[in-house]
Amino acid sequence: MKKIESKSLFLLICAFIVTYLLAFFIIDIGKKARLNVILDTHTQTLQTYYEILKYNQTITADVAFEETVQNKKLMDVLSKANLAKQKNDKKQVDKLRDEAITLLEEKYELLKKKGILQYHFVFPDNKVFLRMHKISKYGDDLSSVRSDFNYTNSTQKIIRGFAQGRTAHAFRNVYPIINKAGEHLGAVEISFSSDLLQNYFTQINKIHTHFLVRKDIFKSKAWHRDDLVLRYMPSAEHPNFMITMTDNHSKGICVVENSQRISMVKNDIVSKMSAGKGFSVYTIFQEKARVVSFYPIIHSITKEPIAWIVSYRQDSLIDKTLESYIYAYIILFVILFVIFAFIYYMLNQKNILNEMVKEKTSSLSKANKELEEQEHELELLNQNLEEKIKEEVSKNRDKDKVLYEQTKMAALGEMIGNIAHQWRQPLSVISTGVTGMMFQKDLGTLDDEKFKETCHSINENAQYLSKTIDDFRNFIKGNSKRESFNLKTSIDSFLSLVNSSIKKHNMMVKVEIAEDITINGFQNELHQCLINLFNNSKDALLTTDPKIVFISAYREENELIIVFKDNGGGIDESIIDKVFEPYFTTKHQSMGTGLGLNMTYRLIVEGMRGSIAVMNDTFSYEGVQYTGAKFEMTIPRN
């Protein structure tokens, strides 16, 4: 008797391979989504720590500057030095410099304890009057070296950011010095080194970091100068960047060993760094997963990334994820192999039975009886085969459900990322408040009113952190609390939550809402909708000046119409109908999930039984015509 034909066996093997590859591909998508969530968390953590430190440095520098300009004797010395310089009286300028050193010595020692590296005064023509960090070096012209001094002395405005100097880079704050008579006396620089940043990550956050600086921002001959503040060495991460070497770094680990660690992902790192956005990658070294995170540092004038913070961290979650998916691939192969082996067995049995039927029918004496028996037996066998196939199909559907749940978990991870993003600002405010009070306490400038104000701010932001997670939990459970509230008061509460972001981005918010409008609904959901719309407008207004957001409301029978619009240029008409769809976004995938406006739509339509519409609107404000996106929310008052 013949077994299954070679052609049928070949087709069965091909079906097995195709099925396994398809299932493998689907599982692999889930794996990549889960790993991306983990990597994005590392990137956001690095960004959050950096932004908190940068904000604290800004507060420290501002306090130091205010103390400087409040020093009447110093301001008098700087005024006299400018007059002496205009008369080319070098001897008098040198005498006044010595007086300034005497006035600032004690203060500079205190500032160094706060991490300030450079305390630097220049005349309006960018020539150095005094370097407290290098008293012996003065009189040189920085016009061709320091674009930030050029900017401040020409515009008399403050400029902040990372910039390269003659011998070293720093996070610089440059302030114009103007006396009470309105005379421009020059500029003062209060700067922090990248060494401080790396110590902060290492000691406070327990994260080992590298600081990479682009080669072309300073001449290579400066890398080995004796008076150079920091040491540089070619980095392992990118051929066009130098690593800043501190006491916590060594060539053996930070260059040689890291080159081996990232060798498999080096090209991917170089490609992503060229995009200028923060990102994370992982690599396997000595059978352990290591996450390498990158965050760009932007030049204060050119606004291009000229340096990067790089962190190296082990992540056991990635190890466990990769291990679990290896088991999943093996189990998948075994299950499919058993299924197809069973199908092969059943088809082979069916073929053998068919051959037996043919042999039996050739016998004339037993033809009728044996034929009936064989046909009955074949029918039973076919029925069993159909039941087995149905059973295996059902198992495959169960596996599909598991894959769906994995995809759902990836989406939930993105929503958790949104919660973390909302926490970042209040955490920064709390950290800044505590740091500011400690610094003012050291300087002896902390009074009771400022202490109470800061404590009140910390308490408000702590309450907001708790309230935010409750709001998201209520939204997920669908059991939000209905309450009666005043709309104007609720809008003011929302604006207080985003007040720091409004100031940071130089935005203006214009509110036109009557004092007596009340609504019986879900206040938390309304706040969430306004926050999502505000974040959407904030991103649209990045390159716009001025940046204006308008919020208005009016009654219409038993409904309340809330209008939220901006002057950000509007939304492309080809995609405006898609903005409420889930996961639809015009941003880079590392900057947005596409869930914000979809969440707003669900909260208004499903949660409040209202409606929301979006359109582009052209309007006039203070005699100027603008165009922007306009969102109209219609909500039942009861």
Secondary structure, DSSP 8 states (H G I E B T S, - for coil): ---S-HHHHHHHHHHHHHHHHHHHHHHHHHHHHHHHHHHHHHHHHHHHHHHHHHHHHHHHHHHHHHHHHT-HHHHHHHHHHHHHHHTT-HHHHHHHHHHHHHHHHHHHHHHHHTTEEEEEEE-TTSBEEEETTSTT----B-TTT-HHHHHHHHH---EEEEEE-SS-EEEEEEEEEE-TT--EEEEEEEEE-HHHHHHHHHHTS--EEEEEEEGGGS-GGGGG-TT-SSEEEE-SS-TTEEEEE-TT--HIIIIIIHHHHTGGGHHHHHHHHHHTS-EEEEEEETTEEEEEEEEEEEBTTT-SEEEEEEEEEE-HHHHHHHHHHHHHHHHHHHHHHHHHHHHHHHHHHHHHHHHHHHHHHT-STTHHHHHHHHHHHHHHHHHHHHHHHHHHHHHHHHHHHHHHHHHHHHHHHHHHHHHHHHHHHHHHHHHHHHHHHHHHHHHT---HHHHHHHHHHHHHHHHHHHHHHHHHHHHHHT----EEEEHHHHHHHHHHHTHHHHHHTTEEEEEE--TT-EEEE-HHHHHHHHHHHHHHHHHHTTT-SSEEEEEEEEEETTEEEEEEEE-S----TTTGGGTTSTT--SS-TTT--S-HHHHHHHIIIIISS-EEEEEEEEEEETTEEEEEEEEEEEEE--
